[in-house]
Amino acid sequence: MEEKIKRKLPTKIKLNMLMTPTMANFSGVNVHGGEILRLLDQVAYACATQYCQTYVVTLSSDMVLFKNPIKVGSLVTFKAKINYTGTTSMEVGIKVVSQDVKTKEKVHTNTCFFTMISVDENMNPKPVPKYEPISKKEKRRYKKAIKRRNFREKMKKKIK
């Protein structure tokens, strides 16, 4: 059994939101993907700023795959967690679960990763506290985040 260690900085957040008709796509039945992207960015921002205690900006989002639609009227839970930190950047993993408020059925709709950059008041990159994974799950996520980071770096070189 792993020992519970109290961290100095919070590494995760959870946000519940009701999906309203103003968030609908053109069908009027499902939530617009752009609304979900906007909320994902806000959740990543909240998680990253809470961790590094500075203003942050979004560098990238990876693997935003819409596995299942989110219906208007659903209660959606966004679970965000710091997976990795570099010098001035951090990866925030977000899991999205939609729940039908009548039947209580839950559906995993998205998992994605945002890279956030800590910046100072002049918008210059600012160092972030080092993230130390503790649990087996955190260590696994950390290793996978490094692989994603290396892949992004490789792709960046190809684009140039």
N, C-alpha and C positions, 0 to 999 in steps of 0.2 A: 504494500500500500504506500502510495507516494505521500510524502509529508506536505501539508499545506503551508506554503510560504507566502507571507504578505509582501506584495510588491510595493515599492515606493511610488511608482507611477501606474495609473490605470491603463490596461492594455486592451480593454474591450468595452463595447457598448451594445445595447439592445434597444431598438426603437420599434414601437407598434403604431401602425397607422391604418385608419379606415380609408378604403379607396372609394372616393365620392364620384358622382356623375360628371363633375367638371374635369375629371382625369381620364374620361373615356376616349377611346379611339373613334374612328368614323362609324364603326358598327354600333356604338353605344353600349355594347355588352362587356367588352374587355377594356382594361386600362391601357392607355397608349404607351408604347415602349419608351418614347421620349420622356414621359413622366417618370417611369421607373429609373431611367438613366439619371435624371435630375435628382431624384431621391437618393440613388446610390452614391452620387457625388457628394451630397450633403452628409450622408452617413459616414463616408470615408473621411470627409473633412472633420466631422465631430470627433471621430475616433482618433485621428492623427493629432489634432490640436489638443485634445485631452491628454494624450501621451507626452507630446513634446513641449506643450505649454507655450507654443508660438503660433503665429499665423502660418498657414500652409497653402500651397497651391497644388493643383492636380497636374502631374506630369503625363500619366497615361492610365488607361483602363485596359485590362486584359480579360479575355474570355467571357465577355458578357453574352452568354448564350441563353436565350429565352426558351427554356425547356418546356414550360407549361404556361398557358395564358393566365393572367390574373383577372378575375371578374370584378366588375364594379360592385361594391357592397362588401367585398372581402376585407377581412382584417389581415394586414400584412405585417410580418415581423422581419426586421432587418437585424441580423447579428453580425457585428463587425469586430475584427480582432487584428491587432498588430501581429504580423507573421515574421517580419524581418526589418532591421534597420541597417542603413549604410552610414555614410558620413553625414549627409544632409537629407537623405531620403528614407522613406519607410514604405513597406508594402502592407496594405490593409486588405485582408480577405473579408468578403461579405457573403453571407448565406441569406437567401430570401425564402421565406415560407409563407404561403397564402393559406388562410383558413376561412372556410365557409362559416359564417356566423350562425347559420341555422342548424346545419348538420354537424358542425365542429370538425369536419374532415379537413386535414392539413395536407398541402401539396408543396413539395420543394420546387420552386419555380426558377431560381437562378443561384449560381455561385459565380463570383467574379473577384478580380484583384485590381486594386487601384494603387498606383505609385504616387505618393504625395511628397512634396519637397517643403521643408521648413525654410521660412524666409524671415528676414528682419524687417524693420520699418521702411527700409529703402528697397525692399524686394530682392535683396541679395541672399543667396543660400546661407543657411545658418545650421551649425552642427546640431544633431539630435542625440539624446541619451541612447547609449547602447542597449539594445534589447537582448536579454539573456533568457533563452527558452529554459523552462524548468521541467515540465511534464513530458512524458513520451510523445504525447500528441503535439505539444508545442515544438519539440525537437524535430518531429517528422515534418510539420508545417514549415519550420525554419529551413530545413534542407531542401524542400520543394520550392520554397521562395528563392533560394539561391540559384537553383536550376532555371527558374523563370527569369530571374535577373540576368543570368548569363545568356540566355536565349535572346532577351530584349537587346542586350549589348551587341550580340552577333548580328541581329536584324538591323540595328541602327547603322552598323558599319556597311551593310549591304545597300542600304537606302542612300547613303552619301555618295 
